[in-house]
């Protein structure tokens, strides 16, 4: 069922990864390797898989947890990138790239909460039968 609240949270996290892909082209952390672009594409693919595996809630929670870990690593890499830019982190003209993985982590965490709530509801209904 795609009309659940966790679908909206997962969709918001996918949108945050897509926005990171759009805005993250100027991020140069490890030379010429486009790590931010690759991670964003991986996050969109994992998010789409999670979005359409609504019948298997355990797989959905696993995919969301993997996405949370990747987003947490991205937050660390982007903060490292901000620290190494000239002007440090106090320079107000910096990009907003670290905000997108943070939004995705919060959305995925909320999605996992609602998925677990659905799982408990299904188990309680199965007990009544």
N, C-alpha and C positions, 0 to 999 in steps of 0.2 A: 504494500500500500504506500504509494508515494505521497499521500495527503497527510502524513504525520508531521509533527513539529520538528522531529529530528532531521527530516528531509530538508527543511528550511535552513537549519543550522549547518548541515553538511554542504548545502548549496552556497551558503555565505562563505564557508571556508574555501570552497573551490573558486569562488569569485575573488577572494583575497589572494589566492595563489596566482590567478590570472592577472590581477592588477600588479602583483610583484613581478611577473614576467614582463608586463608592459613597461613598468618604471625601472626595472632592474638592469637595463642595458648599459648604464654607465658605471655599474659596480665592477671594479677590477680588483679582485682579492688575490688570486693566485696566478697572475700573468694572463696569458691569452685564453685559458680554459674558461668557458662561460658556465661556471658552477651554479650561479644563481638561476640562469635560464634553464639548465638541465634539472635542477631541483624543483623549479616551478612546474615544469612539464610533468615530472614524476608525481608531484602533489596533485595536479589536476587529474592525472590518470587514476591515481589511488582514490581520489575523491569521487570520481565517476564510478569506479568499481564499487565503492562503498555505498554510493547513492542508489545503485541498481541491484544491490544484494540485500534488499529489504526483507526477503524471506528467510535469510540466514543471519539472525541477529548476532550470533557469536562471531561470524566472519566480519560483520559490519563493525563491531567493537574492536576487533583486531586491526582492521584497516585504519580505523580512526586513531588507534593508539600508535600505529606506525607513522601516520601523518603528524601526530603530535610530536613524536620524537624528531622527525625530519624538520618540522617547523622550529622546534627548540634549538636544534643545531644551526638552522638558518639565522635565528635571532643572534646566537653567539657570533657567527661569522660576520653578520652585518654590523654588529656593535664593534667588533674588532676592526672592520673596514672604516667605520666612522671615527674610531680612535686614531687610526693611522693617517687620516686625511689631514691636510694642512689646516691649521686652526683648531684642531681638536674637536671635542664634542660640543663646545660652547658656541661654535660658529653657527649662526641662525640660518644660513643658506643651504644647509645639508638636505639630503633627500629624505623621503618618508618611508624608505624601504623597510626598516625594522618594524614599522607599525603593522604591516600586512601579515607577517607570520604571527605576531602577537594576537591580532584579531582572529586568525585562523585557529590558534591554540584554544582561545576562549570558546569559539563556536564549536569546535570538535569536542571539547570537554562537556559543554552543555548537551551536545548531541548524544554523547555516551551516557549522560545522566538519564536522558529521556528514553534511550534504547533499553537501559537496564530497568527503567520503570515499566516499559512495555513487557519485558521479559518476565518480571515479577507478576504482572497482571495476567499474562498467558498461563503461567504456572499455577496461579490461584484459581483460574477458571478450570484448568485441567483437573485440579483436585476435587472440584465440585461434581464432576461427572461420574 
